[in-house]
Amino acid sequence: MTEANSFEDKLKQLELIVSALEKGDRPLESALTDFQQGVVLAKELQTTLKNAEDTLAKVMDDEGQLSDLALTNE
């Protein structure tokens, strides 16, 4: 897998791994390799989501500087 894969590509690959593991018909060594790859994918996806969340929680002020978004319940 290359870094060029999109979020959606990685998510689809993770879904395929989970589906294959749920079937339970794979040799142990293969299942372990798939599980390890799934953990790596899950961490990459989590990092991507966290970065997106951090980006969306910032706003540009009048001087062009990023600042935290202040959410209110008004």
All heavy atoms as TSV, in Angstrom:
chain	resi	resn	atom	element	x	y	z
A	1	MET	N	N	0.843	-1.178	0.000
A	1	MET	CA	C	0.000	0.000	0.000
A	1	MET	C	C	0.882	1.232	0.000
A	1	MET	O	O	1.869	1.300	0.707
A	1	MET	CB	C	-0.890	-0.016	1.237
A	1	MET	CG	C	-1.830	1.145	1.279
A	1	MET	SD	S	-2.968	1.072	2.653
A	1	MET	CE	C	-1.868	1.057	4.024
A	2	THR	N	N	0.504	2.220	-0.766
A	2	THR	CA	C	1.289	3.437	-0.856
A	2	THR	C	C	0.593	4.569	-0.126
A	2	THR	O	O	-0.607	4.527	0.129
A	2	THR	CB	C	1.504	3.838	-2.326
A	2	THR	OG1	O	0.239	4.177	-2.886
A	2	THR	CG2	C	2.166	2.733	-3.116
A	3	GLU	N	N	1.355	5.605	0.184
A	3	GLU	CA	C	0.817	6.769	0.869
A	3	GLU	C	C	-0.176	7.527	-0.013
A	3	GLU	O	O	-0.958	8.310	0.462
A	3	GLU	CB	C	1.976	7.680	1.276
A	3	GLU	CG	C	1.604	8.740	2.267
A	3	GLU	CD	C	1.174	8.199	3.619
A	3	GLU	OE1	O	1.685	7.156	4.041
A	3	GLU	OE2	O	0.298	8.829	4.258
A	4	ALA	N	N	-0.154	7.277	-1.313
A	4	ALA	CA	C	-1.020	7.982	-2.252
A	4	ALA	C	C	-2.475	7.531	-2.140
A	4	ALA	O	O	-3.353	8.161	-2.708
A	4	ALA	CB	C	-0.519	7.786	-3.677
A	5	ASN	N	N	-2.736	6.431	-1.451
A	5	ASN	CA	C	-4.111	5.964	-1.313
A	5	ASN	C	C	-4.942	7.001	-0.576
A	5	ASN	O	O	-4.518	7.571	0.423
A	5	ASN	CB	C	-4.168	4.646	-0.545
A	5	ASN	CG	C	-3.688	3.473	-1.365
A	5	ASN	OD1	O	-3.513	3.581	-2.567
A	5	ASN	ND2	N	-3.473	2.358	-0.721
A	6	SER	N	N	-6.156	7.214	-1.049
A	6	SER	CA	C	-7.040	8.179	-0.418
A	6	SER	C	C	-7.638	7.593	0.858
A	6	SER	O	O	-7.550	6.390	1.119
A	6	SER	CB	C	-8.169	8.557	-1.382
A	6	SER	OG	O	-9.052	7.461	-1.551
A	7	PHE	N	N	-8.244	8.449	1.630
A	7	PHE	CA	C	-8.932	8.018	2.848
A	7	PHE	C	C	-9.950	6.939	2.511
A	7	PHE	O	O	-10.029	5.912	3.186
A	7	PHE	CB	C	-9.612	9.228	3.506
A	7	PHE	CG	C	-10.372	8.880	4.750
A	7	PHE	CD1	C	-9.726	8.853	5.977
A	7	PHE	CD2	C	-11.731	8.575	4.703
A	7	PHE	CE1	C	-10.424	8.522	7.126
A	7	PHE	CE2	C	-12.425	8.251	5.846
A	7	PHE	CZ	C	-11.773	8.228	7.060
A	8	GLU	N	N	-10.700	7.171	1.455
A	8	GLU	CA	C	-11.746	6.227	1.064
A	8	GLU	C	C	-11.160	4.879	0.649
A	8	GLU	O	O	-11.720	3.833	0.962
A	8	GLU	CB	C	-12.600	6.811	-0.072
A	8	GLU	CG	C	-13.470	7.981	0.337
A	8	GLU	CD	C	-12.713	9.309	0.484
A	8	GLU	OE1	O	-11.519	9.392	0.075
A	8	GLU	OE2	O	-13.308	10.253	1.016
A	9	ASP	N	N	-10.021	4.901	-0.058
A	9	ASP	CA	C	-9.356	3.659	-0.461
A	9	ASP	C	C	-8.908	2.867	0.768
A	9	ASP	O	O	-9.070	1.649	0.836
A	9	ASP	CB	C	-8.144	3.933	-1.349
A	9	ASP	CG	C	-8.523	4.478	-2.714
A	9	ASP	OD1	O	-9.683	4.284	-3.145
A	9	ASP	OD2	O	-7.655	5.103	-3.358
A	10	LYS	N	N	-8.324	3.572	1.732
A	10	LYS	CA	C	-7.863	2.914	2.953
A	10	LYS	C	C	-9.032	2.350	3.749
A	10	LYS	O	O	-8.947	1.244	4.298
A	10	LYS	CB	C	-7.062	3.893	3.808
A	10	LYS	CG	C	-5.720	4.255	3.217
A	10	LYS	CD	C	-4.989	5.263	4.090
A	10	LYS	CE	C	-3.670	5.665	3.466
A	10	LYS	NZ	N	-2.955	6.646	4.299
A	11	LEU	N	N	-10.120	3.107	3.810
A	11	LEU	CA	C	-11.297	2.639	4.536
A	11	LEU	C	C	-11.874	1.387	3.888
A	11	LEU	O	O	-12.220	0.413	4.570
A	11	LEU	CB	C	-12.353	3.746	4.604
A	11	LEU	CG	C	-13.606	3.428	5.412
A	11	LEU	CD1	C	-13.272	3.066	6.843
A	11	LEU	CD2	C	-14.566	4.615	5.349
A	12	LYS	N	N	-11.944	1.381	2.572
A	12	LYS	CA	C	-12.448	0.217	1.844
A	12	LYS	C	C	-11.560	-1.006	2.091
A	12	LYS	O	O	-12.045	-2.118	2.302
A	12	LYS	CB	C	-12.532	0.535	0.346
A	12	LYS	CG	C	-13.161	-0.548	-0.480
A	12	LYS	CD	C	-14.632	-0.692	-0.147
A	12	LYS	CE	C	-15.297	-1.650	-1.100
A	12	LYS	NZ	N	-16.674	-1.898	-0.747
A	13	GLN	N	N	-10.241	-0.785	2.066
A	13	GLN	CA	C	-9.307	-1.881	2.315
A	13	GLN	C	C	-9.482	-2.428	3.736
A	13	GLN	O	O	-9.470	-3.640	3.944
A	13	GLN	CB	C	-7.870	-1.406	2.101
A	13	GLN	CG	C	-6.860	-2.515	2.171
A	13	GLN	CD	C	-5.459	-2.059	1.806
A	13	GLN	OE1	O	-5.206	-0.873	1.603
A	13	GLN	NE2	N	-4.548	-3.001	1.730
A	14	LEU	N	N	-9.677	-1.537	4.699
A	14	LEU	CA	C	-9.902	-1.971	6.078
A	14	LEU	C	C	-11.195	-2.773	6.184
A	14	LEU	O	O	-11.246	-3.809	6.857
A	14	LEU	CB	C	-9.928	-0.765	7.019
A	14	LEU	CG	C	-10.152	-1.073	8.498
A	14	LEU	CD1	C	-9.077	-2.013	9.034
A	14	LEU	CD2	C	-10.215	0.219	9.308
A	15	GLU	N	N	-12.236	-2.323	5.502
A	15	GLU	CA	C	-13.507	-3.051	5.509
A	15	GLU	C	C	-13.342	-4.454	4.921
A	15	GLU	O	O	-13.920	-5.418	5.442
A	15	GLU	CB	C	-14.566	-2.275	4.722
A	15	GLU	CG	C	-15.024	-1.007	5.418
A	15	GLU	CD	C	-15.901	-0.131	4.557
A	15	GLU	OE1	O	-15.958	-0.333	3.321
A	15	GLU	OE2	O	-16.537	0.785	5.110
A	16	LEU	N	N	-12.549	-4.576	3.869
A	16	LEU	CA	C	-12.303	-5.892	3.269
A	16	LEU	C	C	-11.544	-6.804	4.227
A	16	LEU	O	O	-11.842	-8.001	4.324
A	16	LEU	CB	C	-11.541	-5.746	1.949
A	16	LEU	CG	C	-12.309	-5.087	0.802
A	16	LEU	CD1	C	-11.372	-4.817	-0.377
A	16	LEU	CD2	C	-13.479	-5.950	0.373
A	17	ILE	N	N	-10.571	-6.247	4.921
A	17	ILE	CA	C	-9.805	-7.031	5.891
A	17	ILE	C	C	-10.712	-7.515	7.015
A	17	ILE	O	O	-10.686	-8.694	7.390
A	17	ILE	CB	C	-8.620	-6.206	6.448
A	17	ILE	CG1	C	-7.563	-6.025	5.367
A	17	ILE	CG2	C	-8.017	-6.874	7.688
A	17	ILE	CD1	C	-6.463	-5.034	5.726
A	18	VAL	N	N	-11.524	-6.618	7.553
A	18	VAL	CA	C	-12.436	-6.989	8.642
A	18	VAL	C	C	-13.395	-8.071	8.176
A	18	VAL	O	O	-13.617	-9.066	8.880
A	18	VAL	CB	C	-13.202	-5.751	9.158
A	18	VAL	CG1	C	-14.329	-6.143	10.093
A	18	VAL	CG2	C	-12.247	-4.791	9.853
A	19	SER	N	N	-13.936	-7.922	6.985
A	19	SER	CA	C	-14.857	-8.915	6.448
A	19	SER	C	C	-14.186	-10.282	6.314
A	19	SER	O	O	-14.765	-11.310	6.691
A	19	SER	CB	C	-15.379	-8.444	5.088
A	19	SER	OG	O	-16.235	-9.406	4.527
A	20	ALA	N	N	-12.956	-10.301	5.808
A	20	ALA	CA	C	-12.232	-11.560	5.649
A	20	ALA	C	C	-11.937	-12.198	7.000
A	20	ALA	O	O	-12.059	-13.423	7.165
A	20	ALA	CB	C	-10.932	-11.325	4.881
A	21	LEU	N	N	-11.576	-11.375	7.983
A	21	LEU	CA	C	-11.280	-11.909	9.306
A	21	LEU	C	C	-12.538	-12.442	9.991
A	21	LEU	O	O	-12.482	-13.428	10.723
A	21	LEU	CB	C	-10.609	-10.847	10.181
A	21	LEU	CG	C	-9.178	-10.475	9.793
A	21	LEU	CD1	C	-8.691	-9.285	10.614
A	21	LEU	CD2	C	-8.242	-11.656	9.960
A	22	GLU	N	N	-13.663	-11.780	9.763
A	22	GLU	CA	C	-14.919	-12.229	10.363
A	22	GLU	C	C	-15.352	-13.595	9.852
A	22	GLU	O	O	-15.999	-14.347	10.582
A	22	GLU	CB	C	-16.025	-11.203	10.118
A	22	GLU	CG	C	-15.884	-9.958	10.978
A	22	GLU	CD	C	-16.944	-8.914	10.682
A	22	GLU	OE1	O	-17.536	-8.940	9.571
A	22	GLU	OE2	O	-17.172	-8.057	11.556
A	23	LYS	N	N	-14.992	-13.922	8.627
A	23	LYS	CA	C	-15.347	-15.227	8.072
A	23	LYS	C	C	-14.646	-16.353	8.823
A	23	LYS	O	O	-15.188	-17.448	8.944
A	23	LYS	CB	C	-15.002	-15.295	6.586
A	23	LYS	CG	C	-15.895	-14.447	5.728
A	23	LYS	CD	C	-15.505	-14.558	4.277
A	23	LYS	CE	C	-16.364	-13.628	3.426
A	23	LYS	NZ	N	-15.935	-13.645	2.025
A	24	GLY	N	N	-13.427	-16.085	9.283
A	24	GLY	CA	C	-12.702	-17.051	10.094
A	24	GLY	C	C	-12.172	-18.259	9.338
A	24	GLY	O	O	-11.827	-19.256	9.958
A	25	ASP	N	N	-12.103	-18.209	8.027
A	25	ASP	CA	C	-11.656	-19.365	7.250
A	25	ASP	C	C	-10.245	-19.200	6.697
A	25	ASP	O	O	-9.851	-19.877	5.762
A	25	ASP	CB	C	-12.640	-19.640	6.115
A	25	ASP	CG	C	-12.768	-18.475	5.148
A	25	ASP	OD1	O	-12.187	-17.408	5.413
A	25	ASP	OD2	O	-13.467	-18.636	4.130
A	26	ARG	N	N	-9.446	-18.319	7.307
A	26	ARG	CA	C	-8.087	-18.055	6.835
A	26	ARG	C	C	-7.095	-18.757	7.752
A	26	ARG	O	O	-7.336	-18.897	8.941
A	26	ARG	CB	C	-7.819	-16.559	6.824
A	26	ARG	CG	C	-8.820	-15.821	5.933
A	26	ARG	CD	C	-8.525	-14.365	5.865
A	26	ARG	NE	N	-7.171	-14.142	5.397
A	26	ARG	CZ	C	-6.855	-13.796	4.154
A	26	ARG	NH1	N	-7.806	-13.641	3.273
A	26	ARG	NH2	N	-5.611	-13.606	3.794
A	27	PRO	N	N	-5.969	-19.162	7.214
A	27	PRO	CA	C	-4.917	-19.718	8.063
A	27	PRO	C	C	-4.469	-18.674	9.089
A	27	PRO	O	O	-4.533	-17.464	8.835
A	27	PRO	CB	C	-3.778	-20.035	7.090
A	27	PRO	CG	C	-4.398	-20.046	5.736
A	27	PRO	CD	C	-5.590	-19.155	5.798
A	28	LEU	N	N	-4.021	-19.123	10.230
A	28	LEU	CA	C	-3.641	-18.229	11.320
A	28	LEU	C	C	-2.605	-17.198	10.885
A	28	LEU	O	O	-2.742	-16.012	11.191
A	28	LEU	CB	C	-3.104	-19.039	12.504
A	28	LEU	CG	C	-2.638	-18.214	13.704
A	28	LEU	CD1	C	-3.786	-17.391	14.262
A	28	LEU	CD2	C	-2.048	-19.113	14.765
A	29	GLU	N	N	-1.587	-17.613	10.157
A	29	GLU	CA	C	-0.531	-16.701	9.749
A	29	GLU	C	C	-1.072	-15.593	8.846
A	29	GLU	O	O	-0.727	-14.419	8.982
A	29	GLU	CB	C	0.598	-17.450	9.018
A	29	GLU	CG	C	1.350	-18.423	9.898
A	29	GLU	CD	C	0.647	-19.769	10.077
A	29	GLU	OE1	O	-0.395	-20.021	9.410
A	29	GLU	OE2	O	1.117	-20.557	10.900
A	30	SER	N	N	-1.942	-15.973	7.944
A	30	SER	CA	C	-2.552	-15.003	7.034
A	30	SER	C	C	-3.469	-14.052	7.798
A	30	SER	O	O	-3.472	-12.838	7.553
A	30	SER	CB	C	-3.330	-15.739	5.944
A	30	SER	OG	O	-3.962	-14.832	5.094
A	31	ALA	N	N	-4.242	-14.598	8.720
A	31	ALA	CA	C	-5.145	-13.771	9.520
A	31	ALA	C	C	-4.353	-12.785	10.375
A	31	ALA	O	O	-4.746	-11.624	10.520
A	31	ALA	CB	C	-6.031	-14.653	10.389
A	32	LEU	N	N	-3.238	-13.232	10.926
A	32	LEU	CA	C	-2.403	-12.349	11.744
A	32	LEU	C	C	-1.824	-11.216	10.906
A	32	LEU	O	O	-1.833	-10.054	11.329
A	32	LEU	CB	C	-1.280	-13.145	12.411
A	32	LEU	CG	C	-0.369	-12.366	13.353
A	32	LEU	CD1	C	-1.164	-11.688	14.453
A	32	LEU	CD2	C	0.677	-13.286	13.939
A	33	THR	N	N	-1.353	-11.531	9.717
A	33	THR	CA	C	-0.823	-10.509	8.813
A	33	THR	C	C	-1.914	-9.500	8.449
A	33	THR	O	O	-1.685	-8.282	8.471
A	33	THR	CB	C	-0.253	-11.153	7.537
A	33	THR	OG1	O	0.814	-12.026	7.908
A	33	THR	CG2	C	0.269	-10.106	6.576
A	34	ASP	N	N	-3.097	-10.013	8.131
A	34	ASP	CA	C	-4.215	-9.127	7.802
A	34	ASP	C	C	-4.587	-8.246	8.992
A	34	ASP	O	O	-4.857	-7.050	8.834
A	34	ASP	CB	C	-5.437	-9.939	7.371
A	34	ASP	CG	C	-5.273	-10.563	6.004
A	34	ASP	OD1	O	-4.316	-10.203	5.292
A	34	ASP	OD2	O	-6.108	-11.422	5.643
A	35	PHE	N	N	-4.604	-8.847	10.186
A	35	PHE	CA	C	-4.932	-8.083	11.387
A	35	PHE	C	C	-3.936	-6.950	11.592
A	35	PHE	O	O	-4.331	-5.808	11.874
A	35	PHE	CB	C	-4.957	-9.005	12.611
A	35	PHE	CG	C	-5.229	-8.271	13.892
A	35	PHE	CD1	C	-6.513	-7.896	14.226
A	35	PHE	CD2	C	-4.190	-7.935	14.744
A	35	PHE	CE1	C	-6.771	-7.204	15.409
A	35	PHE	CE2	C	-4.429	-7.246	15.919
A	35	PHE	CZ	C	-5.716	-6.878	16.259
A	36	GLN	N	N	-2.649	-7.240	11.449
A	36	GLN	CA	C	-1.617	-6.217	11.622
A	36	GLN	C	C	-1.779	-5.100	10.596
A	36	GLN	O	O	-1.641	-3.913	10.924
A	36	GLN	CB	C	-0.223	-6.838	11.519
A	36	GLN	CG	C	0.099	-7.734	12.703
A	36	GLN	CD	C	1.368	-8.544	12.501
A	36	GLN	OE1	O	1.736	-8.881	11.385
A	36	GLN	NE2	N	2.039	-8.865	13.603
A	37	GLN	N	N	-2.082	-5.466	9.360
A	37	GLN	CA	C	-2.306	-4.462	8.321
A	37	GLN	C	C	-3.545	-3.626	8.658
A	37	GLN	O	O	-3.562	-2.414	8.448
A	37	GLN	CB	C	-2.466	-5.128	6.960
A	37	GLN	CG	C	-2.574	-4.146	5.829
A	37	GLN	CD	C	-2.717	-4.822	4.474
A	37	GLN	OE1	O	-2.975	-6.020	4.389
A	37	GLN	NE2	N	-2.556	-4.050	3.422
A	38	GLY	N	N	-4.561	-4.268	9.195
A	38	GLY	CA	C	-5.770	-3.553	9.590
A	38	GLY	C	C	-5.508	-2.548	10.702
A	38	GLY	O	O	-6.051	-1.438	10.686
A	39	VAL	N	N	-4.666	-2.914	11.653
A	39	VAL	CA	C	-4.316	-1.993	12.734
A	39	VAL	C	C	-3.594	-0.772	12.177
A	39	VAL	O	O	-3.893	0.363	12.560
A	39	VAL	CB	C	-3.465	-2.710	13.809
A	39	VAL	CG1	C	-2.866	-1.716	14.796
A	39	VAL	CG2	C	-4.298	-3.759	14.542
A	40	VAL	N	N	-2.668	-0.991	11.255
A	40	VAL	CA	C	-1.941	0.124	10.629
A	40	VAL	C	C	-2.925	1.036	9.890
A	40	VAL	O	O	-2.880	2.266	10.027
A	40	VAL	CB	C	-0.839	-0.393	9.683
A	40	VAL	CG1	C	-0.264	0.740	8.829
A	40	VAL	CG2	C	0.259	-1.078	10.468
A	41	LEU	N	N	-3.816	0.443	9.124
A	41	LEU	CA	C	-4.811	1.236	8.390
A	41	LEU	C	C	-5.703	2.025	9.346
A	41	LEU	O	O	-5.988	3.209	9.113
A	41	LEU	CB	C	-5.674	0.331	7.508
A	41	LEU	CG	C	-5.026	-0.178	6.235
A	41	LEU	CD1	C	-5.871	-1.293	5.626
A	41	LEU	CD2	C	-4.836	0.944	5.238
A	42	ALA	N	N	-6.142	1.384	10.416
A	42	ALA	CA	C	-7.016	2.061	11.381
A	42	ALA	C	C	-6.308	3.265	11.999
A	42	ALA	O	O	-6.913	4.334	12.161
A	42	ALA	CB	C	-7.461	1.084	12.459
A	43	LYS	N	N	-5.025	3.112	12.327
A	43	LYS	CA	C	-4.270	4.231	12.896
A	43	LYS	C	C	-4.118	5.363	11.880
A	43	LYS	O	O	-4.240	6.541	12.236
A	43	LYS	CB	C	-2.895	3.756	13.369
A	43	LYS	CG	C	-2.955	2.939	14.637
A	43	LYS	CD	C	-1.572	2.504	15.081
A	43	LYS	CE	C	-1.657	1.655	16.332
A	43	LYS	NZ	N	-0.322	1.228	16.798
A	44	GLU	N	N	-3.852	5.015	10.622
A	44	GLU	CA	C	-3.721	6.041	9.581
A	44	GLU	C	C	-5.042	6.781	9.383
A	44	GLU	O	O	-5.059	8.009	9.256
A	44	GLU	CB	C	-3.277	5.408	8.268
A	44	GLU	CG	C	-1.857	4.917	8.261
A	44	GLU	CD	C	-1.477	4.180	6.989
A	44	GLU	OE1	O	-2.297	4.062	6.066
A	44	GLU	OE2	O	-0.320	3.708	6.917
A	45	LEU	N	N	-6.134	6.042	9.373
A	45	LEU	CA	C	-7.452	6.667	9.212
A	45	LEU	C	C	-7.773	7.562	10.397
A	45	LEU	O	O	-8.300	8.665	10.226
A	45	LEU	CB	C	-8.532	5.591	9.042
A	45	LEU	CG	C	-8.468	4.807	7.732
A	45	LEU	CD1	C	-9.359	3.579	7.803
A	45	LEU	CD2	C	-8.859	5.688	6.557
A	46	GLN	N	N	-7.455	7.101	11.594
A	46	GLN	CA	C	-7.703	7.897	12.795
A	46	GLN	C	C	-6.894	9.193	12.756
A	46	GLN	O	O	-7.411	10.263	13.093
A	46	GLN	CB	C	-7.358	7.085	14.032
A	46	GLN	CG	C	-7.730	7.753	15.333
A	46	GLN	CD	C	-7.483	6.856	16.528
A	46	GLN	OE1	O	-6.619	5.990	16.502
A	46	GLN	NE2	N	-8.252	7.069	17.574
A	47	THR	N	N	-5.649	9.121	12.319
A	47	THR	CA	C	-4.810	10.312	12.209
A	47	THR	C	C	-5.386	11.287	11.184
A	47	THR	O	O	-5.437	12.497	11.427
A	47	THR	CB	C	-3.366	9.922	11.828
A	47	THR	OG1	O	-2.829	9.090	12.861
A	47	THR	CG2	C	-2.487	11.140	11.643
A	48	THR	N	N	-5.819	10.768	10.050
A	48	THR	CA	C	-6.414	11.620	9.015
A	48	THR	C	C	-7.654	12.328	9.548
A	48	THR	O	O	-7.838	13.532	9.333
A	48	THR	CB	C	-6.771	10.787	7.774
A	48	THR	OG1	O	-5.585	10.183	7.263
A	48	THR	CG2	C	-7.407	11.651	6.692
A	49	LEU	N	N	-8.506	11.598	10.268
A	49	LEU	CA	C	-9.717	12.203	10.832
A	49	LEU	C	C	-9.380	13.255	11.884
A	49	LEU	O	O	-10.007	14.320	11.930
A	49	LEU	CB	C	-10.619	11.127	11.438
A	49	LEU	CG	C	-11.337	10.236	10.436
A	49	LEU	CD1	C	-12.076	9.113	11.167
A	49	LEU	CD2	C	-12.304	11.035	9.588
A	50	LYS	N	N	-8.387	12.990	12.712
A	50	LYS	CA	C	-7.979	13.951	13.737
A	50	LYS	C	C	-7.442	15.221	13.085
A	50	LYS	O	O	-7.776	16.334	13.513
A	50	LYS	CB	C	-6.923	13.310	14.647
A	50	LYS	CG	C	-6.368	14.240	15.696
A	50	LYS	CD	C	-7.420	14.640	16.703
A	50	LYS	CE	C	-6.785	15.468	17.814
A	50	LYS	NZ	N	-7.626	16.560	18.244
A	51	ASN	N	N	-6.634	15.058	12.041
A	51	ASN	CA	C	-6.104	16.230	11.336
A	51	ASN	C	C	-7.223	17.041	10.694
A	51	ASN	O	O	-7.201	18.277	10.711
A	51	ASN	CB	C	-5.077	15.817	10.291
A	51	ASN	CG	C	-3.804	15.297	10.896
A	51	ASN	OD1	O	-3.502	15.542	12.057
A	51	ASN	ND2	N	-3.038	14.540	10.120
A	52	ALA	N	N	-8.205	16.357	10.121
A	52	ALA	CA	C	-9.344	17.053	9.516
A	52	ALA	C	C	-10.140	17.791	10.584
A	52	ALA	O	O	-10.555	18.942	10.387
A	52	ALA	CB	C	-10.230	16.062	8.769
A	53	GLU	N	N	-10.344	17.145	11.712
A	53	GLU	CA	C	-11.068	17.769	12.818
A	53	GLU	C	C	-10.333	19.019	13.307
A	53	GLU	O	O	-10.952	20.062	13.530
A	53	GLU	CB	C	-11.211	16.770	13.961
A	53	GLU	CG	C	-11.940	17.304	15.169
A	53	GLU	CD	C	-12.005	16.263	16.265
A	53	GLU	OE1	O	-12.860	15.367	16.166
A	53	GLU	OE2	O	-11.191	16.337	17.206
A	54	ASP	N	N	-9.010	18.915	13.463
A	54	ASP	CA	C	-8.219	20.068	13.902
A	54	ASP	C	C	-8.297	21.209	12.899
A	54	ASP	O	O	-8.400	22.377	13.285
A	54	ASP	CB	C	-6.759	19.666	14.112
A	54	ASP	CG	C	-6.563	18.736	15.305
A	54	ASP	OD1	O	-7.496	18.596	16.128
A	54	ASP	OD2	O	-5.475	18.132	15.401
A	55	THR	N	N	-8.270	20.890	11.621
A	55	THR	CA	C	-8.362	21.907	10.578
A	55	THR	C	C	-9.725	22.584	10.598
A	55	THR	O	O	-9.821	23.809	10.500
A	55	THR	CB	C	-8.115	21.284	9.192
A	55	THR	OG1	O	-6.796	20.736	9.168
A	55	THR	CG2	C	-8.251	22.324	8.082
A	56	LEU	N	N	-10.773	21.797	10.767
A	56	LEU	CA	C	-12.115	22.368	10.766
A	56	LEU	C	C	-12.404	23.180	12.024
A	56	LEU	O	O	-13.294	24.022	12.026
A	56	LEU	CB	C	-13.158	21.259	10.623
A	56	LEU	CG	C	-13.160	20.564	9.270
A	56	LEU	CD1	C	-14.109	19.369	9.287
A	56	LEU	CD2	C	-13.538	21.530	8.161
A	57	ALA	N	N	-11.652	22.945	13.081
A	57	ALA	CA	C	-11.848	23.679	14.332
A	57	ALA	C	C	-11.089	25.005	14.343
A	57	ALA	O	O	-11.053	25.686	15.353
A	57	ALA	CB	C	-11.417	22.816	15.507
A	58	LYS	N	N	-10.490	25.369	13.235
A	58	LYS	CA	C	-9.753	26.624	13.136
A	58	LYS	C	C	-10.492	27.557	12.177
A	58	LYS	O	O	-11.145	27.128	11.241
A	58	LYS	CB	C	-8.341	26.393	12.585
A	58	LYS	CG	C	-7.512	25.436	13.377
A	58	LYS	CD	C	-6.681	26.170	14.368
A	58	LYS	CE	C	-5.798	25.174	15.111
A	58	LYS	NZ	N	-5.311	25.704	16.337
A	59	VAL	N	N	-10.377	28.836	12.454
A	59	VAL	CA	C	-10.969	29.844	11.565
A	59	VAL	C	C	-9.917	30.900	11.267
A	59	VAL	O	O	-8.979	31.113	12.034
A	59	VAL	CB	C	-12.221	30.502	12.186
A	59	VAL	CG1	C	-13.349	29.513	12.297
A	59	VAL	CG2	C	-11.914	31.125	13.527
A	60	MET	N	N	-10.075	31.570	10.168
A	60	MET	CA	C	-9.151	32.617	9.759
A	60	MET	C	C	-9.682	33.956	10.286
A	60	MET	O	O	-10.843	34.297	10.067
A	60	MET	CB	C	-9.075	32.639	8.233
A	60	MET	CG	C	-7.920	33.402	7.666
A	60	MET	SD	S	-6.336	32.596	7.876
A	60	MET	CE	C	-6.390	31.349	6.618
A	61	ASP	N	N	-8.822	34.705	10.992
A	61	ASP	CA	C	-9.251	36.014	11.475
A	61	ASP	C	C	-8.978	37.084	10.418
A	61	ASP	O	O	-8.516	36.789	9.325
A	61	ASP	CB	C	-8.603	36.354	12.821
A	61	ASP	CG	C	-7.095	36.527	12.740
A	61	ASP	OD1	O	-6.563	36.696	11.638
A	61	ASP	OD2	O	-6.447	36.492	13.805
A	62	ASP	N	N	-9.268	38.323	10.743
A	62	ASP	CA	C	-9.129	39.420	9.780
A	62	ASP	C	C	-7.698	39.622	9.294
A	62	ASP	O	O	-7.482	40.119	8.200
A	62	ASP	CB	C	-9.650	40.728	10.388
A	62	ASP	CG	C	-11.155	40.703	10.592
A	62	ASP	OD1	O	-11.829	39.902	9.899
A	62	ASP	OD2	O	-11.656	41.460	11.445
A	63	GLU	N	N	-6.709	39.247	10.094
A	63	GLU	CA	C	-5.310	39.402	9.709
A	63	GLU	C	C	-4.775	38.172	8.981
A	63	GLU	O	O	-3.593	38.070	8.701
A	63	GLU	CB	C	-4.436	39.678	10.941
A	63	GLU	CG	C	-4.638	41.055	11.551
A	63	GLU	CD	C	-5.843	41.097	12.463
A	63	GLU	OE1	O	-6.083	40.106	13.176
A	63	GLU	OE2	O	-6.562	42.106	12.458
A	64	GLY	N	N	-5.626	37.193	8.711
A	64	GLY	CA	C	-5.207	35.999	8.009
A	64	GLY	C	C	-4.577	34.946	8.895
A	64	GLY	O	O	-3.979	33.996	8.410
A	65	GLN	N	N	-4.720	35.103	10.194
A	65	GLN	CA	C	-4.174	34.141	11.147
A	65	GLN	C	C	-5.236	33.113	11.530
A	65	GLN	O	O	-6.415	33.441	11.642
A	65	GLN	CB	C	-3.691	34.864	12.420
A	65	GLN	CG	C	-2.614	35.894	12.172
A	65	GLN	CD	C	-1.325	35.256	11.677
A	65	GLN	OE1	O	-0.919	34.215	12.150
A	65	GLN	NE2	N	-0.697	35.898	10.709
A	66	LEU	N	N	-4.781	31.883	11.720
A	66	LEU	CA	C	-5.702	30.850	12.161
A	66	LEU	C	C	-5.893	30.941	13.667
A	66	LEU	O	O	-4.948	31.163	14.416
A	66	LEU	CB	C	-5.166	29.454	11.818
A	66	LEU	CG	C	-5.206	29.059	10.357
A	66	LEU	CD1	C	-4.567	27.678	10.177
A	66	LEU	CD2	C	-6.631	29.008	9.845
A	67	SER	N	N	-7.128	30.771	14.109
A	67	SER	CA	C	-7.411	30.737	15.541
A	67	SER	C	C	-8.469	29.681	15.792
A	67	SER	O	O	-9.147	29.230	14.876
A	67	SER	CB	C	-7.889	32.111	16.041
A	67	SER	OG	O	-9.079	32.472	15.362
A	68	ASP	N	N	-8.574	29.272	17.053
A	68	ASP	CA	C	-9.559	28.241	17.400
A	68	ASP	C	C	-10.969	28.766	17.182
A	68	ASP	O	O	-11.272	29.920	17.441
A	68	ASP	CB	C	-9.389	27.807	18.854
A	68	ASP	CG	C	-8.115	27.012	19.064
A	68	ASP	OD1	O	-7.675	26.347	18.108
A	68	ASP	OD2	O	-7.579	27.038	20.178
A	69	LEU	N	N	-11.805	27.881	16.706
A	69	LEU	CA	C	-13.211	28.206	16.486
A	69	LEU	C	C	-13.919	28.183	17.825
A	69	LEU	O	O	-13.853	27.201	18.561
A	69	LEU	CB	C	-13.846	27.185	15.545
A	69	LEU	CG	C	-15.311	27.339	15.218
A	69	LEU	CD1	C	-15.556	28.650	14.506
A	69	LEU	CD2	C	-15.791	26.189	14.364
A	70	ALA	N	N	-14.568	29.281	18.172
A	70	ALA	CA	C	-15.311	29.356	19.429
A	70	ALA	C	C	-16.769	28.996	19.150
A	70	ALA	O	O	-17.482	29.717	18.464
A	70	ALA	CB	C	-15.217	30.768	20.010
A	71	LEU	N	N	-17.167	27.862	19.658
A	71	LEU	CA	C	-18.547	27.413	19.476
A	71	LEU	C	C	-19.371	27.846	20.678
A	71	LEU	O	O	-18.959	27.663	21.818
A	71	LEU	CB	C	-18.606	25.893	19.319
A	71	LEU	CG	C	-17.851	25.329	18.121
A	71	LEU	CD1	C	-17.912	23.817	18.139
A	71	LEU	CD2	C	-18.433	25.848	16.829
A	72	THR	N	N	-20.542	28.400	20.408
A	72	THR	CA	C	-21.425	28.825	21.499
A	72	THR	C	C	-22.796	28.201	21.267
A	72	THR	O	O	-23.145	27.807	20.172
A	72	THR	CB	C	-21.559	30.356	21.548
A	72	THR	OG1	O	-22.113	30.806	20.328
A	72	THR	CG2	C	-20.213	31.021	21.792
A	73	ASN	N	N	-23.568	28.168	22.315
A	73	ASN	CA	C	-24.927	27.626	22.240
A	73	ASN	C	C	-25.953	28.744	22.266
A	73	ASN	O	O	-26.928	28.703	22.963
A	73	ASN	CB	C	-25.184	26.660	23.412
A	73	ASN	CG	C	-24.394	25.400	23.283
A	73	ASN	OD1	O	-24.095	24.962	22.171
A	73	ASN	ND2	N	-24.045	24.794	24.402
A	74	GLU	N	N	-25.739	29.786	21.508
A	74	GLU	CA	C	-26.672	30.914	21.453
A	74	GLU	C	C	-27.808	30.644	20.514
A	74	GLU	O	O	-27.734	30.028	19.530
A	74	GLU	CB	C	-25.935	32.181	21.015
A	74	GLU	CG	C	-24.882	32.571	21.996
A	74	GLU	CD	C	-24.145	33.826	21.555
A	74	GLU	OE1	O	-24.274	34.269	20.390
A	74	GLU	OE2	O	-23.414	34.350	22.374
